[in-house]
């Protein structure tokens, strides 16, 4: 047997939830994926802000950030670099879509070894492809990291080529939204630009940090054409950091000064493994 699973369910070591949990039945919940370095999560407050906002929007009972942090630090003890997934669901419920009148949320806090942050991906950049799967337009859910990720599952199933590091997604109206697990930034006409996420997509924590650090960033609707004429393109991820883009299909890019400056900024936040 390997090392015991580092998982807490409602504060108790366990690896199972009820078959009647609404997170399993309906995807009725939210999650955060948080990178820890030496027991510290540099973007913790941003993750908690997004989780709290999502709970308010969905009408879910919220968990105290101090409790979540204590549990996350307990299960990452001894891991120099870890990824913690916090899942919050509406808890148990009767059959049917109607939410229970007084929900008791389920929280799952799980820790994993962090992926390696070294390698050519951070220096030369990733090769990307366009996905055929389109994201639904749904303003009520836009921005949230809710549990229903079937669109991303279908999009990621479109390729198995290890040379392709990520896939780009548009919505059903043809607007560029994101990668399957990343947000997208591009330097267009010398202006750092990122897609508006008011009708679809996940508003990433790393994206929020970049927008705070670069307040002149233009947030607007974008298309494939905008990306094709960009001078730089990079992806952001709270787990993997700032990832330059080398190519999208046959369109080639060179990681430029904006991308490199933000990689340096990212390491300055306390993510020392990212190599550029």
C-alpha positions in Angstrom: 0.0 0.0 0.0 1.2 3.5 -0.8 1.1 6.6 1.4 -2.4 7.1 2.9 -4.6 9.6 1.0 -4.4 13.1 2.3 -8.1 13.8 2.3 -10.5 15.3 4.9 -14.2 15.1 4.5 -15.9 17.5 6.8 -12.7 17.6 8.8 -12.4 13.8 9.2 -9.9 11.6 7.3 -11.9 9.8 4.6 -12.0 9.2 0.9 -15.8 8.8 0.4 -18.9 11.0 0.3 -22.5 9.9 0.3 -24.1 8.7 -2.9 -26.9 11.2 -2.1 -24.6 14.3 -2.0 -25.8 16.9 -4.4 -22.3 17.6 -5.6 -22.3 14.0 -7.0 -25.9 14.0 -8.1 -26.1 17.4 -9.8 -22.7 19.1 -9.7 -24.2 21.4 -7.1 -21.1 22.9 -5.7 -17.8 24.7 -6.2 -14.1 24.0 -5.9 -10.8 25.7 -5.7 -7.4 24.3 -6.7 -4.7 26.0 -4.6 -0.9 25.8 -4.9 1.0 25.6 -1.6 4.7 26.2 -1.2 6.3 25.3 2.1 2.9 25.3 3.8 2.0 28.7 2.4 -0.5 29.6 -0.3 0.5 32.9 -1.9 -2.9 33.4 -3.5 -5.0 32.0 -0.6 -7.0 35.2 -0.1 -8.0 35.4 -3.8 -9.1 31.8 -3.7 -11.2 32.5 -0.6 -12.7 35.6 -2.2 -13.8 33.6 -5.3 -15.1 30.8 -3.2 -17.1 33.1 -1.0 -18.6 35.0 -4.0 -19.5 31.7 -5.6 -21.2 30.5 -2.4 -23.3 33.7 -2.3 -24.2 33.4 -6.0 -25.3 29.8 -5.6 -26.8 30.2 -2.2 -24.5 27.7 -0.6 -23.4 27.7 3.1 -19.9 29.0 3.2 -17.0 27.6 5.2 -14.8 29.7 7.3 -11.5 30.5 5.6 -9.6 29.9 8.8 -11.0 26.4 9.1 -10.2 25.6 5.5 -6.7 26.9 5.9 -6.1 24.8 9.1 -7.3 21.7 7.3 -5.2 22.5 4.2 -2.1 23.0 6.2 -2.7 19.8 8.2 -2.9 17.6 5.1 0.1 19.3 3.3 2.4 18.9 6.3 5.7 17.5 5.0 5.0 18.4 1.4 7.4 21.2 0.2 5.2 21.8 -2.9 1.5 20.8 -3.0 -1.8 21.4 -4.7 -4.9 21.4 -2.5 -8.3 21.0 -3.9 -11.2 22.3 -1.7 -14.6 21.2 -2.8 -17.8 22.6 -1.2 -21.2 21.1 -2.1 -24.8 21.7 -1.0 -24.6 18.5 0.9 -27.2 15.8 1.2 -30.6 16.2 -0.4 -33.8 14.4 -1.5 -34.2 13.2 -5.1 -35.0 16.1 -7.4 -33.5 19.4 -8.3 -35.1 21.5 -5.6 -32.5 22.6 -3.1 -33.0 21.6 0.5 -34.4 24.5 2.6 -31.6 24.3 5.2 -28.6 22.8 3.4 -25.7 21.4 5.4 -22.7 21.7 3.1 -20.1 19.0 2.5 -16.5 20.1 2.3 -13.6 18.0 1.0 -10.0 19.1 1.4 -7.5 17.0 -0.5 -3.8 17.4 -1.0 -1.6 16.2 -3.9 2.0 16.6 -4.9 2.5 19.7 -7.1 3.4 19.2 -10.8 6.9 20.0 -11.8 7.3 23.7 -12.6 10.6 23.3 -14.5 11.2 22.7 -18.1 11.0 24.1 -21.6 7.3 25.0 -21.2 8.3 28.1 -19.2 11.2 29.0 -21.5 10.0 28.3 -25.0 6.3 28.0 -24.5 3.5 25.6 -25.2 1.9 24.5 -28.4 -1.9 25.0 -28.4 -4.8 23.8 -30.5 -8.3 25.1 -31.1 -11.0 22.9 -29.6 -14.2 21.9 -31.4 -16.1 21.9 -28.2 -17.8 25.2 -27.5 -18.7 26.6 -24.1 -22.3 27.4 -23.4 -23.4 30.9 -22.8 -24.8 31.2 -19.3 -24.4 34.4 -17.4 -25.7 33.0 -14.1 -22.7 30.6 -13.9 -20.1 32.7 -15.7 -16.9 33.2 -13.8 -17.6 30.6 -11.1 -15.5 27.4 -10.7 -18.6 25.2 -10.2 -18.4 21.4 -10.2 -19.9 20.8 -13.7 -16.7 20.6 -15.9 -18.2 18.3 -18.6 -17.4 20.9 -21.3 -13.8 20.9 -20.3 -13.8 17.1 -20.1 -15.1 16.8 -23.7 -12.7 19.4 -24.9 -9.6 17.8 -23.3 -10.7 14.4 -24.8 -10.2 15.9 -28.3 -6.4 15.3 -28.4 -3.9 12.9 -27.0 -0.7 14.3 -28.7 1.7 15.1 -25.8 3.2 17.9 -27.9 0.0 19.9 -27.4 0.0 21.5 -24.0 -3.4 23.0 -24.0 -6.6 23.6 -26.0 -8.4 26.9 -26.5 -12.1 27.3 -26.2 -14.6 29.7 -27.7 -18.2 30.0 -26.6 -21.2 29.1 -28.9 -21.2 32.7 -30.2 -17.6 32.4 -31.4 -16.0 34.5 -28.7 -12.6 33.4 -27.3 -13.0 32.5 -23.6 -10.1 30.4 -22.2 -8.0 27.3 -22.3 -9.5 24.0 -20.9 -7.7 24.7 -17.6 -6.2 28.2 -18.0 -7.0 31.8 -18.8 -5.7 33.5 -21.9 -3.8 36.8 -22.3 -2.5 38.4 -25.4 -0.6 41.6 -26.3 -2.7 43.1 -29.1 -1.7 46.4 -30.6 0.8 46.8 -27.8 -1.9 46.4 -25.1 -2.2 43.5 -22.7 -5.7 42.1 -23.3 -7.8 39.2 -21.9 -11.3 37.9 -22.8 -14.3 39.2 -21.0 -15.9 36.4 -18.9 -19.4 37.8 -18.3 -21.3 35.0 -20.1 -19.0 32.0 -19.9 -15.8 30.6 -18.6 -14.0 30.6 -15.2 -12.5 33.8 -13.8 -9.2 32.4 -12.6 -7.4 33.5 -9.5 -4.2 33.9 -11.4 -6.1 36.0 -13.9 -7.3 38.2 -11.0 -3.8 38.6 -9.7 -2.5 39.7 -13.1 -5.3 42.2 -13.6 -4.5 43.7 -10.2 -0.8 43.9 -11.0 -1.4 45.3 -14.5 -4.5 47.5 -14.1 -4.2 48.9 -17.6 -5.0 45.4 -19.0 -7.9 45.6 -21.5 -10.7 43.2 -20.7 -13.0 42.8 -23.7 -14.6 40.4 -26.1 -12.0 38.6 -28.2 -12.0 36.3 -31.2 -9.6 34.0 -33.0 -8.6 36.9 -35.2 -7.4 38.9 -32.2 -5.2 36.1 -31.1 -3.8 35.6 -34.6 -2.5 39.1 -34.8 -1.1 39.3 -31.2 2.6 39.8 -30.7 2.6 37.7 -27.4 0.3 35.2 -26.0 0.5 33.5 -22.6 -1.7 31.4 -20.3 -2.3 31.9 -16.6 -3.0 29.2 -14.0 -3.0 29.4 -10.2 -1.2 26.0 -10.1 1.2 26.3 -13.1 1.8 30.1 -13.2 2.6 32.0 -16.3 3.0 29.8 -19.4 4.2 31.4 -22.7 2.5 30.3 -25.9 4.8 29.2 -28.7 2.1 28.4 -31.3 -1.6 28.1 -31.8 -2.0 25.7 -34.7 0.1 27.2 -37.5 0.4 30.6 -35.9 3.8 31.0 -34.2 4.7 33.4 -31.3 7.8 34.4 -29.5 7.6 34.8 -25.7 8.1 38.6 -25.2 8.9 41.1 -22.6 5.4 41.3 -21.1 5.3 37.5 -20.6 8.8 37.5 -19.1 8.0 40.3 -16.7 4.9 38.6 -15.4 6.9 35.3 -14.9 9.3 37.3 -12.8 6.4 38.8 -10.9 5.0 35.4 -10.3 8.2 34.1 -8.8 8.2 37.2 -6.6 4.9 36.1 -5.1 6.5 33.1 -3.7 6.4 30.4 -6.5 10.2 29.7 -6.8 10.0 26.5 -8.9 8.8 28.2 -12.1 11.8 28.4 -14.4 12.0 31.0 -17.2 
